Each structure stands twice: as structure tokens, then as C-alpha cells.
Amino acid sequence: MITLSNLSKRYGEKLLFERFSFRINEGSRIALLGANGAGKSTLLKIIAGLVEPDSGTVRCARTATVGYLPQDGVYHRGLTLLEEAWTAFEGILRLEEEITDLSDRIRLTTAEEGPSSPFLPALVDELGRAQHDMERREGYRKESKIKEILFGLGFTERDLHRETEEFSGGWHMRIEMAKLLLAEPSVLLLDEPTNHLDLESLEWIEEYLRSYRGALLIVSHDSRFLDNLVDQVLDVTGSAITSYSGNYSSYLLQRETRRKISEASRENQRKLIERTNRFVERFRYKNTKASQVQSRLKMLEKLQRVEQEVEQRDIAFSFPDPPRSGRIVMELKDLAKSYGDVTVFGSLSLVVNREDRIACIGVNGSGKSTLARIIAGIEPFNRGKRLPGHNVIPAYYSQNMADALHPDKTVLETLSGLAPEHSSGALRSLLGSFLFSGDDVFKPVSVLSGGEKSRLALAKMLLEPANFLILDEPTNHLDARSKTVLQQRLRDYPGTLFIVSHDRDFLAPLVTRVIALGHGGVDEYPGSLEDYLERLHRLREPERNDTTGKPPDTPATADRDRKRHEARRRQERYRKTKPLRESLATVEQAIQDKESRKAAIEAAFADRETFSDERLIQSLHKEHAELAANLESLYDEWTRNEEALETAEREYGPPDSYS
């Protein structure tokens, strides 16, 4: 549908990508990955026609339509939510006019020329095509479609007639997402679509996109979201874009395998060059070896060097060792909070204990960020008590802190203004651990990308040791590698954590307690996030499926619940093991191919005629050495994949255990 040919783009001195060619086919499911500032959003904008490439072309099929969701910055005004959603149907409204016009022309032609008119077949065919297109886009049930999507994204019946100006920025992005889904473009470009979603709407949109009939090209840091949706990955690294088949987990395995093979090839080539140079130096001035010396020199000249892969730098930091707090870190008693006539909390009570690792979840508007700010001591409340524990030193990070940085200050000034007691060298060292090195520290905040601003805001947290971290959506705008480093550091952090996040894979290894906000109160769930989600799914299944009005605990319902649970376990097992099996099969095929080639070379070594051709024997020796190194890496990779597969199968049990 869309063909990209030799695309290149540069911003100032920075080359984003060069001579990139690719094709987006009907039904493609593609993730676009790379570090912050690598050019992912720029590539989406080029495909959407919003940015011009420096060179190259983007060609769309005549019937292809493209929808683009940016990370942020979309606002709607002047209409109610329902009216704004209706604007997504401009294409369908044009189809309705076309169907009406064709029907009128058919009636008029039949009346004037009779049913045997030669013009009728073409008109009838055109009407059939338009009606088929209308049915495909479900144009005959527009209002029910609007409500299905808006309610799935977290809006309520009461919201439908509210003016769009009443909604906050995150809800405006949901409105834009809803309009795109209603318009059903043949190619959907999504730039960090999960940033403004809560867990419930995230799971809904994930399920909806699984059955989306168009192509998807997604930029996201949410690894589970990508695992569940994509079957191809484009990795933007160092002005090159590399394609991998499979989902996100499969991509990680393939990328590591490719890196090891490349390293082994470089090392083998280095040894070959070293041996050849020693031979040349030893026999350069011996007439009897002159032809061999020249032969080896020519071989070195023609040798295509294996380039070292561009190493992506990762943020590298650790939280300062915090002082020990009291047993109770924070207590909230009968807390009430409202904004005007809108009550957020009626009477909320909560105790946070030392070394608690809490995930705070809930639908947007339930008060998660408000609660985080109250706990951090930066948000007033109407009634109740906030009681910090003994020796508690909190540190607060919010996704909005990155946007609140002073745009005219430099990176270094941002920190020095907050901690004048720290030397410039100490601050520059801290900034270096967040990838601000050299002259980067003198960049004004206004030119930083979203990810760079987030890293700078995180660096501010490390100026002083804290024993209670309050993090509000800390992974928004962070690339996958930075998110992984942050997750690792939080796993090692010895203090208390309170995290607001919708990123399931980020939270899963971190939390031991879940609090869910809603209806002005809080429900607490001891245990992991996976335990909570499983419990939530079990509670929702009867609501979704029991339309008879019968109690959900009848034997038939219990049997259905059991079967649904078994089906979900099968799906989880399949999702977990599929990329491992695919990678294992790929490695096994590679081993088989290389072992066959290695055996053929060894057979050639046993043939006297081989040694009569010096160039051939040199080439075979080089290839044999590379094969041996590659096979060693492949066998290591096979062992790791096999162990990972066995672990996953032990976790979920054999397939027949679900029947």
C-alpha cells in the first residue's frame, strides 16, 4: 500500500536515517523502535505527509488512506464530544451521498430508458461497490460504533454532551484516537498511543487493534503492548533502519544473536588480518615468497571490513543509599479532595509501610496523580490528615515535570539552580550518567526531545538521597533501553516505592501491593500486578458474558469461567513460547546450514587439488574459522533459548493440562 524509497533525513548536523527503503503492506503489524531522538516520530510524520524528507519518495496506493496519532499536542474546541466524534465520518458521509446519488441515477435511467438501458450495469456495479465499502466500514451503525469506541476508551454516557474544552490534554488524545478508529484508515500510524491511557483502556485498545483490518505502524515503549500486536520490528540505530521478523520479544533475541555473530566475525577478521600482516612482514624481502606476499596484500585490499556495530549508550545511574525511615512511611486519614464541584476523594485512608512497593492504578480521572501529589506534599486537600513517618525523605517525579522545565535554561543550569552546593563537575558527572555529555549540558531545554527532558527530570531526583520515591508515569517518553535501566535500578532500590503507571511489564517485577482508585475511594490488593489483573479479569467475565440475568455462580457459569481461564492460560502460554520456538527454529536451521557448509569445507581440505590453489585455500581457511566461531555462538544461543522455553513451559504447564 505504501512504498518508501531511499528516504534520507537530517536535522542540522544529525543524520537520522539514510537511503531507507521499505514497504507497508495490507495488514502489516509493525513496531518502530529506537533510542530517543533516533528519528522514529520524524519517520511517521514523513509517511503521514507532515514532514518532507531530504531525499527519497513516499508512494501510496490510490485507495490507501493514512491516519496519524501524534504523541501529544492535539486539542479540540467548539463541539461536544459526540459532535466531535461524528466528524470522523466525513468519508462515510461522502459515501452516503454517493450511494444516494447513484440510486437516484439508477431510478431516473430506468424510468427514462427502461430496464434494458446499456448504462444500468455500470451504475449498478458502482452502487454495489459503494454499498460494500459502506458495509466494510460499518457505516450503517455509526452511532453505536461511536459509543462502542468512546466507552472503550474510558468516556461515559454523561461525557457525550460535554464540550470538548472541558477535557484535559490526555483526554483530547483519546478523542483523537477515537476519531482515527472510527475513520478506519487503511494505514494507522500511532506515536506512543499508550501514554495517555489507563490500564483498563489500554487493555481495551490492545484487544481492539488485534482485529483492526488496516495496517499498523506503532512507536511505543510498552513491550507487552508490542508483543501482543506486532509481527515485525524496524530498529532505528545510528542512521540505519534494520528489519526483524516476529514480535518484540523475538526482536530482542534476534538482535542479541546478530550482535554476537557480528562480534565473532569482526574478531575472526582481525585475526586473519593480523596473521596476513605477519606473513607479509616476514617474507616481504624474500624473492621466493614475493608472489605469495603480493597475493596476500591484494587479498587485504579487497577484504570487505566487518564494521563495528554502533553501540547505543544507556543511562547509567544508581539511587544514592538512603537513610532508614520509620516503619510507617506515610499515613492518610479520612482524606477528602475536590476540585470545585467534582469530588476526587470522599474519605480516603491509606498506610504506606517501609519497603512497600506499591502500584497505584485506576481509570483516568480517578485521582491517581492527585493522590501522588498529596503523598509528596505538593497538593493541598480539603479535609483529613497527612502524617509522614519518622525520618521520611520523599522524592517526587511526574511526567509533567519534564514539561515544567524552564525552556530558556540550559541542561546544566537546570540542576545547578536546584543544588548550588554541588560543584559543576559533580553535576556534569551526574548529567553524563543520563547521556548529557560534552556540550550537551549547554543545550537549552527548549531544544530537547521528550525523552531527553524526561531523563533530565529523573536526574533531578538524584541530587539528594531519598528513602521514599513517588513516581507518576515515569516511563512516558523514555525509550525501551532507558526504561529497562530505570526498572533495574528500582528493583535494587532499598527504600519505599509508590508508582503510578499503566505499563504492565514495567510494574510486574517491581510491585508487591496494588491499590486501585475509583468512586472516591481505594481498594487494596496484596500481591503482584499479575495477581490483580487475573482477579480483575475473573470479575469482569460474568459482566461481559452473562446477559441472562442469572447469578454468575451457577454450575454452567462456573464451567464457562473455568474454560475461559483455561483459554486465557493457553493464550498466555502461546504468547510466551511462540517467539522462543520461532527463535529456536531459526537458530537450529542456521546451525544445520553452517554445519553442512563446515563439513563441505573440511572435505575440501582432504582433497589434494584444493592445495594447488593458494587463493582458494586462504578463502576456505577464513570461511572455516568464521563458521566455527559462528557455530559456537549459535550453540550458546540455542542453549539459552531451550532453557528459556523449558522455563516458560514449566510455568504454564503442558498444553493438554488446560483441557
N, C-alpha and C positions, 0 to 999 in steps of 0.2 A: 504493500500500500504506500509506504513512504521509503524513498531511497535517498540516503546521504552519500554524497560522492566527494571525496578528497577535501573534507572540511578542515579548515585551519582557523584558529582564533587566538589573538594575542591581546593582552591588556598591558599597555606600556611595555616594560621590559620582560614581562612574564608571558611565556608561551604556554597556553592552556592545553591545546592539542593540535596536532599537525597531520594533514592528509588522512583524515579519518573517514572511512567508508563503512557503511552498514545499511541493512535493510530491516525495516519493521514490517512484519507480515501480518496477515489477518490472524487474530487470536494470539499474537505474541504476548508473553508474560516475562517482562524484562526488568531487572533491578539495575540501577545505575549507581555505582559505589565509587568512593574515593575520599581523600582527605579534604578537610575544609579548605576552600579556595582552589580546589583542583579544576573546577570548571563544570561541575555537574549541572548546576542551575542555569549556567550560560548555555549549555548544550540543549536543555529543554526549551529555553527561550528561542534559540535558533530554529528548532523544529517547529515551534509554535508560530514562527514568523515575527517575533517581537524584537529580535536582535539579528543583525546581518553578520554572517561570517566574513572573515578577511578574504577567504577564497573558498572555492567549492560550491556545491549546489545542494538544495533540498528539493526533491521532486515528489509530489503527492499524486496518487491516482485521482482521476477526475471525480470519482464518487466518494473519496475519503474526506472525513471531517475530523478536526482535531480540537480537543478540549484541554485546557491548561489550568491547573490549580497552582498558584504560587505559594511560597511559604507563608506569607502574610501580606498586609497592606491592601486588602480588599474591603471596601465599605459600601453599604447600600443605603439609599436615602429616598424618601418621598413616597414609599409604598408600604403596605402592610406585608407581613411575612408571606401570607398566602398569595397576595398580588405579585410579590417579587418572584415567588416560585413559578407562577404562571408564565413569566417572561421567558422561562427556559423552553417553552413550547413554540417559539417563533417558527421553527422548521415544521412542526406538526400543523400549526395554524396555516402555513402556506400549503401544506399537503391537503388540508381540508378544503381550502379554496380551489385547489387544482381538481380534487375529486368532484366538487360541486360544479365547476366549470365543465368538466368532461361529461358529467351526467347530463347537464343541460344541452351540450352539443350533440350527444347521442340521441336525446329525445327530439331535438329540432331536426336532425338529419333524418331520423326515422319518419317523422311527420311529413317532411318535405319530399323525400326521395324514396321512402318505403324501406322495408327491412332488407332488401337486396342491394342497398347502396354500396358501391365499392369502397366508400370511405369508412364504413362502420367497423370492419375488422381491426383496422389500425387504432381507431378510437377506443374500441372495447379492450384491446391489448394494453393500451396506455392506462385505461382506467383500472384494469386488473393489477398492473404493476404498482400504481399509486395506492390501491387498497391493500396490496400485500405489504408495501412499505409501512403503511399505517398500522397494520396488524403487528408487524415485526417490532415496531416501536411502541406498541400497546397504546396507541393514540386514542383508542375508543374508551379508555378508562383513565383519563388524565387526572381527575381529581382524586380518585382512590390511590393512584400512583404517587401523587404529590404527598398525600398523608402518610403512605407507607414509608417513603424515604425520609420525610421530615421527622416522623415519630421515631424511626430507626436511628436517626442522628441525635435524638435526645430532646427534640421540641415536643411540646404538649398541645392538646386541643386549644387550651387557653391562649397559647402563643400565636395562633394562626392570624389573629386580627390585631396583634400588636404592631406598632410602627417599627420598622427595621432600625431606626435610630435608637430605640430603647435597648438594643442588644449590645453586648461588649464585643471587643475585637475578635475573640476566639469564636464567638457565635456567628459573626459575619463570615468567617472562613467556613463554618458548617453550612451556612446558607449558600455560599458559592459552590461547595461540594455537592449539595443537594441539586442545585441547578444543572451542574455538569452531569450528574447521574440521570436526571430527568431528560436532558437533551440527548443522551446516549450517543456521543461522538464515536466514530469508528476507531479513533486512537485517543486514549486518555493519558495525559501527562500529569503526574502527581509529584509535587515537590514537598517532601516531608508532610504527607497528609495526616499523620497521626499526632502531630504536635499539639493540636487544639482539641483532641478527643479525650474523653474519659474511658475507663475500662469497658463499660457497657457498650458505648457507641463504637469503640474500637473493634470489639468482637463482632458487632453487627456489620460494620462496613467491610470487615475482613470476609465474613460469610457472603455478603452481597457481591463483592468483587470476584469471589471464586467462580460465580456463574455469570459474570459480565461477558457479554458477547463480543465486545470490541477488544482491541489490543491495549495492553497496559505497559507504560514505562514509568517506573517508580524510583524516586530518590527517597531513601528512608534510612534511619539509624536503628529501626526496630527489627532486630534479627528474626524474631518469631513471626512477625507480620510478613517479612520477605520469605521465610521458609515455607509459609502456608500458601503463598500466592505465585511466586515466580518459578520459572524453569530455565532461566538464562540470566547471566550476570555480565555486565560491562564494567570493567575496573579501570578507572581513570587514574593513572600514575605517571608522573614525570613526562607529560605531553604525549603519552601513548595511551591508547584505549585497547584493552585486551578482553576478548570474549571468552566466557566459560559456560559450559552447559550445566544444567542442574540448578538446585535452589541454593540458598545462602550457605547452608552447612556444607554442601558438596563443593561449593566455590572455595571455602576455607581450606578443605583438604587438598583440592587440586592446586591451589595457589602455593601451598607449602611444598607439595610434591614437585611442582615446576621450579620453585626456588632451589630446592636441594639438587635437582638434576642440573640446573644451570651452574650451581656452585661446583659440582663434581666435574662438569665439562670444562669449566674455567681452570680448575686445578690440574686436570689431565693435560690441557693445552699448555699450561705454564710449564709443566714438567717436560713436555715434548720440546718446547722452545728452548728450555734450559739444556736438555741433552743435545739438541742440534747445535746450539751455540758452542758447547764444549767440544763437540766433534770438529766444528769449523775452526775454532781457536787452536786445536791440537794439530790439525793436518793442513792448515791453510798454506803452509810453505813447502809441502811435500808434493813433488810432481806426480808421484804415483797415485795420489789421492785428489788431485786437482778437480777431476770431473765430478767426483762424489761431493766435494766441498761446494762446487757450483750448483750441483743438483739440490743440495740441502738449502743453500741460500735462496734459490728460486722458490723452493717449497715454502720457506718462511715468508717471502714476499707475497705469495699467493694465498697464504693461510688467512682465512677469514676469522678475525679475532672474536671470541665469545665475550660480549660486553657484560660488565658487571651490572646487575640489576640495580635500579635506583632504589636506595634504601630510604623508606619513609621514616622520618623521625617521629618518635612518640613522646607525648608528655611524660615526664619522669619526676615524680614527686612522692613525698610521703607526709602524712599529717604529723605535726610535732607531737611528741609524747605529752599527753595532757595530765594535769593533776587529778587525783582521785576525788570524785564527788561523793556526796552523801548517798544513802540507799535510795531515798526518794529524790528524783531529779526535778520533777515538776508535778504540781497538783492543781487541777482546775476544779472549783466547786460551784455548782449551780450557775454556770456561766450563761449569760444572755447577751446576744448581739443582734442588732438590727441596723439596716440602712433605710432610714425613713420608715415607710410602712411595711417594708419587707423584712420579715424575721428570718435570720440565718440560724441562730441557736435559741431555743426556748429555755432550756435548763440543762446544760451540758456539764457532765462531771467526768474527769479523766485523771488517772495517776500514771506517770511515767517513771519507771524504776531504773536504777543504774544498770547499764549494759543492755537495756531493752533495745530491740532493733525493729522499729515499727514502720509498717507501710500504711499510709493514710489514703484511702480510696473513696470514690463516690462519684456520682454524676456531676457534670459541670454545674456550678451554681449551688452545690450542697454545702459549700463553706470550707473546702479543704485549704485553699490558700489563706483564707481569713484565719482559720484555726492555727496555721503555721505561723502567721504574723503575730497572733496573740501570744502563742507559746514563746516566740522570740522576743516579746516585749515591745513590739513596734506598732501594735494596733490596739486602740482603746476598745473597751467593751462597756455595755450598758449596766450590767449587774453581775454579781458573783465575785469570786476570788481567784486570783492567780498567785500561787505560792511556790516560788523557786526553792529548791532544796539547798542544802549546805554546800558551799564551795562549787556551785554550778557556774560554769563559764560557757555560755551558748555562742554559737556562730551560725549565722543565717545566710543561706544562698537562695535566690529566687531567679526564675527565668527572666523576670522583669528587671533584675539588677543590671543585666547586660545592656538593656535599652536605656537604663537610667544613667549610664556613664556619661561624663561631660564630654561632648563631641570635640571640643577645641583643645582639650588637654592631650598630651602625649601619653603613651603607654606608661613610661617611667613616672611622669608627673602624677598619674592616677594613683599609683602606690605611694609615692613619696609624700603626697598631700595627706594621706591617711596615717602614715607612720614616719614622721620626720626624724624619729630617734634612730631609724635604721640607716645605715650608710648606703651610698649609691651603689657600691659594689655588692652589698648583700641583696639589695633589691634587684639588681641586674642578674644576679645568680638565680634568684627565685623566678624571675621572668624567663630566664633561659630554660628552666625546667618545664615551662609551659610554651616552649618553642618561640619565644620572643628573643632573638639573639642579634648581636651586632646593632646595625642601625634600625632594626625593627622597633627597638624601645623608644625611638624618637618619632614613630608614626603617630599622627593624631588619631584619636579614637574614631573619628568620623569616617575614616577610610577602611576600618577593619570589617571583615566579614562577620556574619552572625556567630560562626564557630569561634573566631578569634576573640570576639567580645565575651563569649561565654568562658573561654579559657582565662581571660583577664579577670573576670568576676570571680572565678574559682581561686585564682592566685591571691586575691584579696583576703580570702578566708584563712590563708596560711600565715598571715602576718603575725598572729598570736596563737598560742596553743589553746584549744577549746576541748572541753570534755562532753559537750552536747551539740551535735550537728543537726540543724534543721534545714532540710533541703527540699525546695519546691521545684519540681520538674527539672532536676539537674542535668538530664541528658538531652533536653531540647537544644538543637543546633550543634551538638557535639557529633563528630564523625564516629564511625564504629570503633576505630582503634582507640581514640581518646576515651570513649565510653567504657571500653574494656579495662583500660588502665584505671579509671576512676573506680570502677566496680572492684577491681583487685585491691586498691588501697582502702576502700571502705570495708572490705572483708577483713583486712588486717587491723582496722581501726579499733582500739580497745575501749572507746567511750560509748556513749549512747547515741542512737540514730533515730530520727523522725523524718521519714521520706514521703513526700507527695509525688507520686509518679503513676503513669499508666503503662510504663514499659515493663511487660511481664518478665522477659528474660533478664532484664537488669535487676529487678526486685527479687527474683526467685532465690538466688543463693545468699541474699543479704538479710532477709527479714525472718523473724520468729514470732511475730504478732501482727495481726491485721486489724485496723479499725476502719469501719465503713460508716460514712456520714450520710444522713438522709432524714428528711422530715424533721429537721431541727434538733436531732439527737445523734447518738453514736452507738453503734453495735460493735462489740469486741469479739475477735476470733483468735484464740491462741493457736499457734501453729504456723505452717508455711503458707505462702501465697497460693501454691498449687492446691493445698487442702481447702483453702477458702473458695477458690474458683470451682473445684469439684463439688463442694457443698452448694454453691450458688447455682450451678448447672442442674443439680438434682432438684432444687427447689423450683426452678423455672420450668422444667419439663412438663409437669402437670398443667401449669398455667397455659403453656403453648399448645398442648395437645389434647387436653381433656375438655371437649366442648359439649359434653352431655350433661354437665351439671352434677354428675355423681361425685361422691367423695373420692379423693385421689388415692386412698389407701385400700381400695378393693383388690382382690387377688389378681384380677385381669390387669389393673393398673400397675400393681407391683411387678407383674411379669413383664409388662411393657417397659417399666423403669429398668428392670434388670437387663432386658435386651438392649435398651438404649445405652446403658452403662457399658455393656459388652461391646457394642458397636463403637462407642467412643474410645474404648481401650484399644480396639483393633485399629481405629484410625490413628490414634496416638502412636501405636507400635509401628504402623506403616510409615507415618511421617518421620519417626525417629530412625527407622532402619533403612528406609529407601535410599537416602543419599549414601549411607555406608555400603549398602550392597552394590550400588552403581559404581562407587569409587573402587570397591574391592574387585569388581568385574573388570574395570578399566585397567587396574594395576596388574591383575592376572593375565589379561591379554597382552599388556606391554611386556611382562616377564616372558611369556611364551614366545613373542616375536623376537625379543632380544636374545633369548637362549638359542633359538633356531639360527639366528644370524651368527652368534658366537660359535656355535658348533660348525657352521659352514666355514668360518674363517680358520678354525683350528684344523679342519680337514684340508684347507688350502695350504696351511703351514706344513702338512705332511707330504705335500706334492713338490718334487724337486723343481718342476718348471716354475713354481712361484718364485723361487730364489734367484732365478735368472733375470727377473725384472725388479731392479732395485727400488724404483718408484712405487711399484705395486706393493712390495713387502713393507715399505715405510708406511704406506697408506693403511695396510691391513693391521700393522702393529698399533698404529694410532687408534684405529677404529676398535680393535680388540680391547685396548686399555680403557677407552671410553665406555664400551659395553660393560666391562667388568665393574667399573665404578657406578654406572647407572643401575646395574642389576643389584648391587649392594644396597643402594638407596631404595630401589623398588621393593626388595625383600623386607627392608626395615618398615617401609610404608605398608606393605601387606600385613606384617605382624601387628602394627598399630591398628589398622582397620579391622582386622579379625578380632583383636581384643576388644575394640570399641563395639563391634557388632555383638559379640558374646555378652558384654555388659548390658547392652540395650535389651537383648533377648531375655536375659535373666530378670531384668527389671519388669518387663511386661509379660513374661511367660510365653510358652509356645502358642501359635495361632489357635490350635484346637482347644485351648483352655477357656476360650470365650464362647464355646458352643455347648 
